[in-house]
Every structure is written in structure tokens, then in C-alpha cells.
Amino acid sequence: MAKKKQKWYVVWSGTEPGVYSTWAECKQRIHGIAGAKYKSYDSLAEAEAAYAAGYQAPMRKIGDEVRVSNQRLTPEQLSEFPEIDPRSIAVDAACSGNPGKMEYRCVYVFGDPSMPDIFHFGPIMGTNNVAEFLAIVHALAMLKQRGDSQTVVYSDSRNAMLWVRQKKCKTTLPHTPQFAQAHDMIARAEKWLNENTVTNRVVKWETKRWGQIPADFGRKQH
């Protein structure tokens, strides 16, 4: 097995700017810092030169975006995008059919992929859009319960984000016994949205730039 290549991390804007030899050291200095600026490099010399030169936003070509969008990047790779909030979680859904068995989960954006999910619900009968909506509301309710108004929630579903803003799940899922549990959860989610003020930002995950969302189930969705 090939030895993992050493990476070096530059923090331009964080609790303690500098050059660090591990992702853990870098993460410690950017966690919870809005607008933190940081990036990884393959050599110490390159990292030191970049630190001395000052921060410059990374540029990507269209071809790079196509390749990136088809894979899930590691936390170290995601660290190259300082626009991704270091204090963040991600939600995603999967559904085997439309409608079909749906499920959703939540993970830390910069968490180790081997870590347990923050939460994982399902499967029950529903649709992917419904699961995406419920996942966002579940995350917001969890953060509210914890008294956490700063953590950012990432989702790759524009529809679900719109429904959350409108406080209404505009699904066409039939009101039949088969989907009773899903409709019960939708009603409770809408009730929560109407009774609570959302303070956490819900942000669109940019798949073309950042790869698959960290909460992705790793299987094709229909």
C-alpha cells in the first residue's frame, strides 16, 4: 500500500495564521471562523511561498469541474476551497424510485468519512425531494435544540431549500396509507418551520466545484 503523501496547510485568515503540517492543526485554527482562508499544498516550500504571497482565490477550469462533480472529495481536498464554511454540516437524501423508499442523513462537512452519521433516518416510502426537505428541517431543529445558531447547513437540493424558505413542502405525493408516515413527518416539519425562527444559514452545495456533497449516499438516485 502506497504511503500517503505529506500535505502542508496554509492558514491566511483564522485564529492563528501560518503554515501547518497536518489537517488537524489547520482545522483547529479555522473551525468556527466565518470567511476563514486556507489551502493545502504538496510541499513545504510551496506552502511557505503561498503564505508569504498572501491569499488568492483558487481558479478551476470547466473540465476540472466536470471531473470533480462526479466524485466525493476528502476533507483535505475540500480544505482547498476557503469559501466552504469550516463550521458546517451537510445533508443528503436517497430514494429507490420516485416514489419509492427514501432516506436521508447528516454528516460533518470536514468530518472523517469513517465517523458515524450525525443522524440517519429511513427508509420509508416517499420521494427524494421530500427526503431532502425533511433532512434540512431535521438539521435545523437539531441545531436549534443545541442552541447552535452559527453552524451552516449545506444541501444540494434547490427545491428542498426553496420549500424550507417558503415553509411549505410542495410535494405531489399522494395522500394514501402507503405514504402516511411521510405526510405526518411533512406536517410536523412545516409546523416546526412556522413556529420557529431559523437563524442558521442553509447554503447550496456547489457540486460542480466541490464534488459530491459529503452526505451523499454513494449510489445513483432516481
C-alpha atoms as an extended CHARMM CRD file, in Angstrom:
* protein
*
       222  EXT
         1         1  MET       CA              0.0000000000        0.0000000000        0.0000000000  PROA      1               0.0000000000
         2         2  ALA       CA              1.4430000000        3.3620000000       -1.0370000000  PROA      2               0.0000000000
         3         3  LYS       CA              2.3480000000        5.7680000000        1.7270000000  PROA      3               0.0000000000
         4         4  LYS       CA              0.0200000000        8.7650000000        1.9460000000  PROA      4               0.0000000000
         5         5  LYS       CA              1.7070000000       11.8490000000        0.5380000000  PROA      5               0.0000000000
         6         6  GLN       CA              2.5450000000       14.6180000000        3.0080000000  PROA      6               0.0000000000
         7         7  LYS       CA              0.3840000000       17.7160000000        2.6710000000  PROA      7               0.0000000000
         8         8  TRP       CA              1.0680000000       21.1950000000        4.0400000000  PROA      8               0.0000000000
         9         9  TYR       CA             -1.6680000000       23.6340000000        5.0290000000  PROA      9               0.0000000000
        10        10  VAL       CA             -1.6310000000       27.4180000000        4.8740000000  PROA      10              0.0000000000
        11        11  VAL       CA             -3.9740000000       29.4980000000        7.0270000000  PROA      11              0.0000000000
        12        12  TRP       CA             -4.1540000000       33.1270000000        5.9600000000  PROA      12              0.0000000000
        13        13  SER       CA             -7.2320000000       34.0620000000        7.9590000000  PROA      13              0.0000000000
        14        14  GLY       CA             -8.0710000000       32.1540000000       11.1570000000  PROA      14              0.0000000000
        15        15  THR       CA             -7.2880000000       32.1160000000       14.8600000000  PROA      15              0.0000000000
        16        16  GLU       CA             -3.5590000000       31.7310000000       14.1640000000  PROA      16              0.0000000000
        17        17  PRO       CA             -2.3370000000       32.2690000000       10.5650000000  PROA      17              0.0000000000
        18        18  GLY       CA              0.6410000000       30.2120000000        9.4610000000  PROA      18              0.0000000000
        19        19  VAL       CA              1.8340000000       27.0140000000        7.7860000000  PROA      19              0.0000000000
        20        20  TYR       CA              0.8820000000       23.6530000000        9.3200000000  PROA      20              0.0000000000
        21        21  SER       CA              1.9070000000       20.0700000000        8.6170000000  PROA      21              0.0000000000
        22        22  THR       CA             -1.4150000000       18.3500000000        9.3890000000  PROA      22              0.0000000000
        23        23  TRP       CA             -5.0760000000       18.8740000000        8.5450000000  PROA      23              0.0000000000
        24        24  ALA       CA             -5.9390000000       18.5930000000       12.2470000000  PROA      24              0.0000000000
        25        25  GLU       CA             -3.7270000000       21.5960000000       13.0770000000  PROA      25              0.0000000000
        26        26  CYS       CA             -5.2090000000       23.5900000000       10.2110000000  PROA      26              0.0000000000
        27        27  LYS       CA             -8.8040000000       22.7080000000       11.1040000000  PROA      27              0.0000000000
        28        28  GLN       CA             -8.2440000000       23.7620000000       14.7240000000  PROA      28              0.0000000000
        29        29  ARG       CA             -7.3710000000       27.2640000000       13.5330000000  PROA      29              0.0000000000
        30        30  ILE       CA            -10.2600000000       27.7290000000       11.1060000000  PROA      30              0.0000000000
        31        31  HSD       CA            -13.1260000000       25.9610000000       12.9040000000  PROA      31              0.0000000000
        32        32  GLY       CA            -15.9560000000       28.3920000000       13.6020000000  PROA      32              0.0000000000
        33        33  ILE       CA            -14.2450000000       31.2710000000       11.7770000000  PROA      33              0.0000000000
        34        34  ALA       CA            -16.5500000000       32.8220000000        9.1810000000  PROA      34              0.0000000000
        35        35  GLY       CA            -14.6640000000       33.5510000000        5.9650000000  PROA      35              0.0000000000
        36        36  ALA       CA            -11.5530000000       31.6570000000        7.0460000000  PROA      36              0.0000000000
        37        37  LYS       CA             -8.9660000000       31.4590000000        4.2550000000  PROA      37              0.0000000000
        38        38  TYR       CA             -6.8210000000       28.3550000000        3.9100000000  PROA      38              0.0000000000
        39        39  LYS       CA             -5.4790000000       25.8760000000        1.3420000000  PROA      39              0.0000000000
        40        40  SER       CA             -3.3730000000       22.7090000000        1.1300000000  PROA      40              0.0000000000
        41        41  TYR       CA             -0.0900000000       22.2900000000       -0.7740000000  PROA      41              0.0000000000
        42        42  ASP       CA              2.1010000000       19.3430000000       -1.7630000000  PROA      42              0.0000000000
        43        43  SER       CA              5.3770000000       20.7330000000       -0.4030000000  PROA      43              0.0000000000
        44        44  LEU       CA              6.5820000000       22.9060000000        2.4590000000  PROA      44              0.0000000000
        45        45  ALA       CA              8.3640000000       25.2570000000        0.0730000000  PROA      45              0.0000000000
        46        46  GLU       CA              5.1940000000       25.7670000000       -1.9740000000  PROA      46              0.0000000000
        47        47  ALA       CA              3.1440000000       26.3620000000        1.1780000000  PROA      47              0.0000000000
        48        48  GLU       CA              5.6250000000       28.8680000000        2.6090000000  PROA      48              0.0000000000
        49        49  ALA       CA              5.7650000000       30.7540000000       -0.6970000000  PROA      49              0.0000000000
        50        50  ALA       CA              1.9700000000       30.8670000000       -0.8720000000  PROA      50              0.0000000000
        51        51  TYR       CA              1.7250000000       32.0880000000        2.7120000000  PROA      51              0.0000000000
        52        52  ALA       CA              4.2330000000       34.8540000000        2.0180000000  PROA      52              0.0000000000
        53        53  ALA       CA              2.4470000000       35.8600000000       -1.1940000000  PROA      53              0.0000000000
        54        54  GLY       CA             -0.9250000000       36.2030000000        0.5200000000  PROA      54              0.0000000000
        55        55  TYR       CA             -4.2850000000       34.6380000000       -0.2240000000  PROA      55              0.0000000000
        56        56  GLN       CA             -5.5040000000       34.2220000000       -3.7990000000  PROA      56              0.0000000000
        57        57  ALA       CA             -8.8200000000       32.5370000000       -4.6000000000  PROA      57              0.0000000000
        58        58  PRO       CA             -8.3580000000       29.2010000000       -6.4390000000  PROA      58              0.0000000000
        59        59  MET       CA             -9.3820000000       29.0660000000      -10.0910000000  PROA      59              0.0000000000
        60        60  ARG       CA            -10.7300000000       25.9700000000      -11.8270000000  PROA      60              0.0000000000
        61        61  LYS       CA            -11.2960000000       25.1630000000      -15.4770000000  PROA      61              0.0000000000
        62        62  ILE       CA            -14.6040000000       23.8480000000      -16.8060000000  PROA      62              0.0000000000
        63        63  GLY       CA            -13.0250000000       20.4400000000      -17.4830000000  PROA      63              0.0000000000
        64        64  ASP       CA            -11.8920000000       20.2520000000      -13.8720000000  PROA      64              0.0000000000
        65        65  GLU       CA            -15.4410000000       20.9720000000      -12.7050000000  PROA      65              0.0000000000
        66        66  VAL       CA            -16.8420000000       18.0500000000      -14.7150000000  PROA      66              0.0000000000
        67        67  ARG       CA            -14.3280000000       15.6440000000      -13.1770000000  PROA      67              0.0000000000
        68        68  VAL       CA            -14.8120000000       16.9730000000       -9.6560000000  PROA      68              0.0000000000
        69        69  SER       CA            -18.6240000000       16.8320000000       -9.8230000000  PROA      69              0.0000000000
        70        70  ASN       CA            -18.5150000000       13.0440000000      -10.2380000000  PROA      70              0.0000000000
        71        71  GLN       CA            -16.5650000000       12.3200000000       -7.0710000000  PROA      71              0.0000000000
        72        72  ARG       CA            -16.6670000000       12.9940000000       -3.3430000000  PROA      72              0.0000000000
        73        73  LEU       CA            -13.6180000000       14.9170000000       -2.1890000000  PROA      73              0.0000000000
        74        74  THR       CA            -11.7750000000       14.2200000000        1.0490000000  PROA      74              0.0000000000
        75        75  PRO       CA            -11.7810000000       16.7870000000        3.8930000000  PROA      75              0.0000000000
        76        76  GLU       CA             -8.1950000000       17.6530000000        2.9210000000  PROA      76              0.0000000000
        77        77  GLN       CA             -9.2350000000       18.2990000000       -0.6830000000  PROA      77              0.0000000000
        78        78  LEU       CA            -12.2240000000       20.3570000000        0.4370000000  PROA      78              0.0000000000
        79        79  SER       CA             -9.8420000000       22.4880000000        2.5070000000  PROA      79              0.0000000000
        80        80  GLU       CA             -8.6260000000       23.9620000000       -0.7860000000  PROA      80              0.0000000000
        81        81  PHE       CA            -11.9380000000       25.8250000000       -1.0430000000  PROA      81              0.0000000000
        82        82  PRO       CA            -11.9590000000       28.5480000000        1.6280000000  PROA      82              0.0000000000
        83        83  GLU       CA            -15.4910000000       29.5480000000        0.6320000000  PROA      83              0.0000000000
        84        84  ILE       CA            -16.7730000000       26.3290000000        2.2590000000  PROA      84              0.0000000000
        85        85  ASP       CA            -17.6300000000       27.2400000000        5.8270000000  PROA      85              0.0000000000
        86        86  PRO       CA            -15.4410000000       25.2070000000        8.2220000000  PROA      86              0.0000000000
        87        87  ARG       CA            -18.2320000000       25.1230000000       10.7900000000  PROA      87              0.0000000000
        88        88  SER       CA            -20.7720000000       23.2410000000        8.7310000000  PROA      88              0.0000000000
        89        89  ILE       CA            -22.8150000000       20.0950000000        8.2920000000  PROA      89              0.0000000000
        90        90  ALA       CA            -24.2590000000       18.5430000000        5.1380000000  PROA      90              0.0000000000
        91        91  VAL       CA            -27.4990000000       16.6860000000        4.4700000000  PROA      91              0.0000000000
        92        92  ASP       CA            -28.4810000000       14.4900000000        1.5550000000  PROA      92              0.0000000000
        93        93  ALA       CA            -31.1730000000       12.0130000000        0.5660000000  PROA      93              0.0000000000
        94        94  ALA       CA            -31.5850000000        8.8680000000       -1.4840000000  PROA      94              0.0000000000
        95        95  CYS       CA            -34.6980000000        7.2650000000       -2.9320000000  PROA      95              0.0000000000
        96        96  SER       CA            -35.0700000000        3.9290000000       -4.7350000000  PROA      96              0.0000000000
        97        97  GLY       CA            -37.7380000000        5.0290000000       -7.1860000000  PROA      97              0.0000000000
        98        98  ASN       CA            -39.9890000000        8.0600000000       -7.4680000000  PROA      98              0.0000000000
        99        99  PRO       CA            -41.8750000000        7.4760000000       -5.2980000000  PROA      99              0.0000000000
       100       100  GLY       CA            -40.0040000000        4.7260000000       -3.5000000000  PROA      100             0.0000000000
       101       101  LYS       CA            -38.0790000000        4.0020000000       -0.3240000000  PROA      101             0.0000000000
       102       102  MET       CA            -36.4970000000        7.2700000000        0.7950000000  PROA      102             0.0000000000
       103       103  GLU       CA            -33.8970000000        8.0020000000        3.4520000000  PROA      103             0.0000000000
       104       104  TYR       CA            -31.6840000000       10.8830000000        4.4870000000  PROA      104             0.0000000000
       105       105  ARG       CA            -28.6360000000       11.5770000000        6.5920000000  PROA      105             0.0000000000
       106       106  CYS       CA            -26.4390000000       14.3310000000        8.0190000000  PROA      106             0.0000000000
       107       107  VAL       CA            -22.6390000000       14.4680000000        8.4080000000  PROA      107             0.0000000000
       108       108  TYR       CA            -19.9350000000       16.9810000000        9.2800000000  PROA      108             0.0000000000
       109       109  VAL       CA            -18.5600000000       18.5570000000        6.0920000000  PROA      109             0.0000000000
       110       110  PHE       CA            -14.9820000000       18.2800000000        7.3310000000  PROA      110             0.0000000000
       111       111  GLY       CA            -15.5090000000       15.1340000000        9.3720000000  PROA      111             0.0000000000
       112       112  ASP       CA            -13.6720000000       11.8770000000        8.8250000000  PROA      112             0.0000000000
       113       113  PRO       CA            -15.7510000000        9.7790000000        6.3590000000  PROA      113             0.0000000000
       114       114  SER       CA            -15.4470000000        6.8360000000        8.7630000000  PROA      114             0.0000000000
       115       115  MET       CA            -17.2470000000        8.7590000000       11.5240000000  PROA      115             0.0000000000
       116       116  PRO       CA            -20.8740000000        7.8050000000       12.3150000000  PROA      116             0.0000000000
       117       117  ASP       CA            -23.5900000000        9.9800000000       10.7670000000  PROA      117             0.0000000000
       118       118  ILE       CA            -24.8860000000       12.8350000000       12.9200000000  PROA      118             0.0000000000
       119       119  PHE       CA            -28.3020000000       11.3830000000       12.1360000000  PROA      119             0.0000000000
       120       120  HSD       CA            -29.7420000000        8.9270000000        9.6150000000  PROA      120             0.0000000000
       121       121  PHE       CA            -33.4560000000        8.3690000000        9.0350000000  PROA      121             0.0000000000
       122       122  GLY       CA            -35.3010000000        5.8130000000        6.9270000000  PROA      122             0.0000000000
       123       123  PRO       CA            -36.0450000000        4.1820000000        4.6960000000  PROA      123             0.0000000000
       124       124  ILE       CA            -39.7660000000        4.9000000000        4.4620000000  PROA      124             0.0000000000
       125       125  MET       CA            -41.9630000000        5.4140000000        1.3960000000  PROA      125             0.0000000000
       126       126  GLY       CA            -41.7190000000        8.8590000000       -0.1960000000  PROA      126             0.0000000000
       127       127  THR       CA            -39.7150000000       10.8200000000       -2.7710000000  PROA      127             0.0000000000
       128       128  ASN       CA            -36.2080000000       12.2020000000       -2.9690000000  PROA      128             0.0000000000
       129       129  ASN       CA            -37.3810000000       15.8270000000       -2.7730000000  PROA      129             0.0000000000
       130       130  VAL       CA            -39.4400000000       15.1080000000        0.3320000000  PROA      130             0.0000000000
       131       131  ALA       CA            -36.4540000000       13.4310000000        1.9860000000  PROA      131             0.0000000000
       132       132  GLU       CA            -34.1990000000       16.3830000000        1.0910000000  PROA      132             0.0000000000
       133       133  PHE       CA            -36.7360000000       18.7760000000        2.6540000000  PROA      133             0.0000000000
       134       134  LEU       CA            -37.0940000000       16.7020000000        5.8230000000  PROA      134             0.0000000000
       135       135  ALA       CA            -33.3130000000       16.3970000000        6.1310000000  PROA      135             0.0000000000
       136       136  ILE       CA            -32.8350000000       20.1680000000        6.1610000000  PROA      136             0.0000000000
       137       137  VAL       CA            -35.5990000000       20.7340000000        8.7090000000  PROA      137             0.0000000000
       138       138  HSD       CA            -34.2570000000       17.8950000000       10.8780000000  PROA      138             0.0000000000
       139       139  ALA       CA            -30.8120000000       19.5460000000       10.8390000000  PROA      139             0.0000000000
       140       140  LEU       CA            -32.2130000000       22.9900000000       11.6690000000  PROA      140             0.0000000000
       141       141  ALA       CA            -34.3190000000       21.6110000000       14.5240000000  PROA      141             0.0000000000
       142       142  MET       CA            -31.3170000000       19.7400000000       15.9140000000  PROA      142             0.0000000000
       143       143  LEU       CA            -29.1480000000       22.8670000000       15.8530000000  PROA      143             0.0000000000
       144       144  LYS       CA            -31.9370000000       24.9170000000       17.4490000000  PROA      144             0.0000000000
       145       145  GLN       CA            -32.2260000000       22.3520000000       20.2420000000  PROA      145             0.0000000000
       146       146  ARG       CA            -28.4710000000       22.5560000000       20.8060000000  PROA      146             0.0000000000
       147       147  GLY       CA            -28.5340000000       26.3550000000       20.9590000000  PROA      147             0.0000000000
       148       148  ASP       CA            -26.2550000000       26.4980000000       17.9150000000  PROA      148             0.0000000000
       149       149  SER       CA            -27.0860000000       29.4080000000       15.6170000000  PROA      149             0.0000000000
       150       150  GLN       CA            -23.7430000000       29.5170000000       13.7730000000  PROA      150             0.0000000000
       151       151  THR       CA            -23.3250000000       26.1470000000       12.0630000000  PROA      151             0.0000000000
       152       152  VAL       CA            -24.0730000000       26.2550000000        8.3290000000  PROA      152             0.0000000000
       153       153  VAL       CA            -26.2730000000       23.5750000000        6.7300000000  PROA      153             0.0000000000
       154       154  TYR       CA            -25.3300000000       22.5300000000        3.1870000000  PROA      154             0.0000000000
       155       155  SER       CA            -27.8140000000       20.8890000000        0.8040000000  PROA      155             0.0000000000
       156       156  ASP       CA            -27.5410000000       20.1330000000       -2.9110000000  PROA      156             0.0000000000
       157       157  SER       CA            -31.3220000000       20.3550000000       -3.4480000000  PROA      157             0.0000000000
       158       158  ARG       CA            -32.6270000000       23.7130000000       -4.7120000000  PROA      158             0.0000000000
       159       159  ASN       CA            -36.2290000000       22.5040000000       -4.4350000000  PROA      159             0.0000000000
       160       160  ALA       CA            -35.8580000000       21.4910000000       -0.7980000000  PROA      160             0.0000000000
       161       161  MET       CA            -34.1190000000       24.7580000000        0.0910000000  PROA      161             0.0000000000
       162       162  LEU       CA            -36.9450000000       26.7150000000       -1.5810000000  PROA      162             0.0000000000
       163       163  TRP       CA            -39.5940000000       24.7220000000        0.2970000000  PROA      163             0.0000000000
       164       164  VAL       CA            -37.8020000000       25.4190000000        3.5840000000  PROA      164             0.0000000000
       165       165  ARG       CA            -37.7290000000       29.1590000000        2.8300000000  PROA      165             0.0000000000
       166       166  GLN       CA            -41.4280000000       29.0430000000        1.9370000000  PROA      166             0.0000000000
       167       167  LYS       CA            -42.1320000000       26.8540000000        4.9980000000  PROA      167             0.0000000000
       168       168  LYS       CA            -44.1500000000       24.5490000000        2.7610000000  PROA      168             0.0000000000
       169       169  CYS       CA            -43.3040000000       21.1620000000        1.2380000000  PROA      169             0.0000000000
       170       170  LYS       CA            -44.9170000000       21.4460000000       -2.2000000000  PROA      170             0.0000000000
       171       171  THR       CA            -44.9000000000       17.7460000000       -2.9770000000  PROA      171             0.0000000000
       172       172  THR       CA            -47.4240000000       15.9110000000       -5.1390000000  PROA      172             0.0000000000
       173       173  LEU       CA            -47.0210000000       12.7350000000       -3.0780000000  PROA      173             0.0000000000
       174       174  PRO       CA            -50.4770000000       11.0620000000       -2.8950000000  PROA      174             0.0000000000
       175       175  HSD       CA            -52.3220000000       11.0480000000        0.4290000000  PROA      175             0.0000000000
       176       176  THR       CA            -52.6080000000        7.2750000000        0.6940000000  PROA      176             0.0000000000
       177       177  PRO       CA            -51.8480000000        4.8560000000        3.5550000000  PROA      177             0.0000000000
       178       178  GLN       CA            -48.5970000000        3.9230000000        1.8140000000  PROA      178             0.0000000000
       179       179  PHE       CA            -47.2730000000        7.4580000000        2.3130000000  PROA      179             0.0000000000
       180       180  ALA       CA            -48.9670000000        8.2560000000        5.6310000000  PROA      180             0.0000000000
       181       181  GLN       CA            -45.7080000000        8.3400000000        7.6110000000  PROA      181             0.0000000000
       182       182  ALA       CA            -44.0880000000       10.6950000000        5.1210000000  PROA      182             0.0000000000
       183       183  HSD       CA            -47.0580000000       13.0780000000        5.2100000000  PROA      183             0.0000000000
       184       184  ASP       CA            -47.0510000000       13.0040000000        9.0120000000  PROA      184             0.0000000000
       185       185  MET       CA            -43.3810000000       13.9930000000        9.0090000000  PROA      185             0.0000000000
       186       186  ILE       CA            -44.0340000000       16.7190000000        6.4320000000  PROA      186             0.0000000000
       187       187  ALA       CA            -46.8100000000       18.1840000000        8.5950000000  PROA      187             0.0000000000
       188       188  ARG       CA            -44.5670000000       18.1930000000       11.6640000000  PROA      188             0.0000000000
       189       189  ALA       CA            -41.7050000000       19.7690000000        9.7000000000  PROA      189             0.0000000000
       190       190  GLU       CA            -43.9440000000       22.5330000000        8.3340000000  PROA      190             0.0000000000
       191       191  LYS       CA            -45.3140000000       23.1540000000       11.8320000000  PROA      191             0.0000000000
       192       192  TRP       CA            -41.7830000000       23.4810000000       13.1970000000  PROA      192             0.0000000000
       193       193  LEU       CA            -40.8150000000       25.9440000000       10.4530000000  PROA      193             0.0000000000
       194       194  ASN       CA            -43.8590000000       28.0950000000       11.1570000000  PROA      194             0.0000000000
       195       195  GLU       CA            -43.2770000000       28.1180000000       14.9070000000  PROA      195             0.0000000000
       196       196  ASN       CA            -39.5170000000       28.7220000000       14.9210000000  PROA      196             0.0000000000
       197       197  THR       CA            -37.1680000000       31.3900000000       13.6060000000  PROA      197             0.0000000000
       198       198  VAL       CA            -34.3840000000       29.8860000000       11.5120000000  PROA      198             0.0000000000
       199       199  THR       CA            -31.0410000000       31.5230000000       12.3240000000  PROA      199             0.0000000000
       200       200  ASN       CA            -28.6570000000       29.0370000000       10.7150000000  PROA      200             0.0000000000
       201       201  ARG       CA            -27.7610000000       29.6160000000        7.0800000000  PROA      201             0.0000000000
       202       202  VAL       CA            -28.8440000000       26.9510000000        4.5960000000  PROA      202             0.0000000000
       203       203  VAL       CA            -26.4110000000       27.0600000000        1.6790000000  PROA      203             0.0000000000
       204       204  LYS       CA            -26.4150000000       25.3700000000       -1.7330000000  PROA      204             0.0000000000
       205       205  TRP       CA            -23.6450000000       22.8040000000       -2.0980000000  PROA      205             0.0000000000
       206       206  GLU       CA            -21.8160000000       23.5830000000       -5.3740000000  PROA      206             0.0000000000
       207       207  THR       CA            -21.3170000000       20.0840000000       -6.7610000000  PROA      207             0.0000000000
       208       208  LYS       CA            -19.5310000000       21.2240000000       -9.9310000000  PROA      208             0.0000000000
       209       209  ARG       CA            -16.8110000000       22.9120000000       -7.8800000000  PROA      209             0.0000000000
       210       210  TRP       CA            -16.6810000000       20.8640000000       -4.6830000000  PROA      210             0.0000000000
       211       211  GLY       CA            -17.6450000000       17.3650000000       -5.8160000000  PROA      211             0.0000000000
       212       212  GLN       CA            -20.4580000000       15.2790000000       -4.3640000000  PROA      212             0.0000000000
       213       213  ILE       CA            -21.8670000000       16.5570000000       -1.0770000000  PROA      213             0.0000000000
       214       214  PRO       CA            -20.2060000000       14.8130000000        1.9190000000  PROA      214             0.0000000000
       215       215  ALA       CA            -23.5640000000       13.3070000000        2.9730000000  PROA      215             0.0000000000
       216       216  ASP       CA            -24.0110000000       11.6500000000       -0.4330000000  PROA      216             0.0000000000
       217       217  PHE       CA            -25.0810000000        8.0120000000       -0.1890000000  PROA      217             0.0000000000
       218       218  GLY       CA            -22.7180000000        6.9890000000       -2.9580000000  PROA      218             0.0000000000
       219       219  ARG       CA            -25.3430000000        5.3950000000       -5.1330000000  PROA      219             0.0000000000
       220       220  LYS       CA            -27.3950000000        6.5780000000       -8.0780000000  PROA      220             0.0000000000
       221       221  GLN       CA            -30.6140000000        8.3590000000       -7.1660000000  PROA      221             0.0000000000
       222       222  HSD       CA            -33.7320000000        8.2220000000       -9.3440000000  PROA      222             0.0000000000
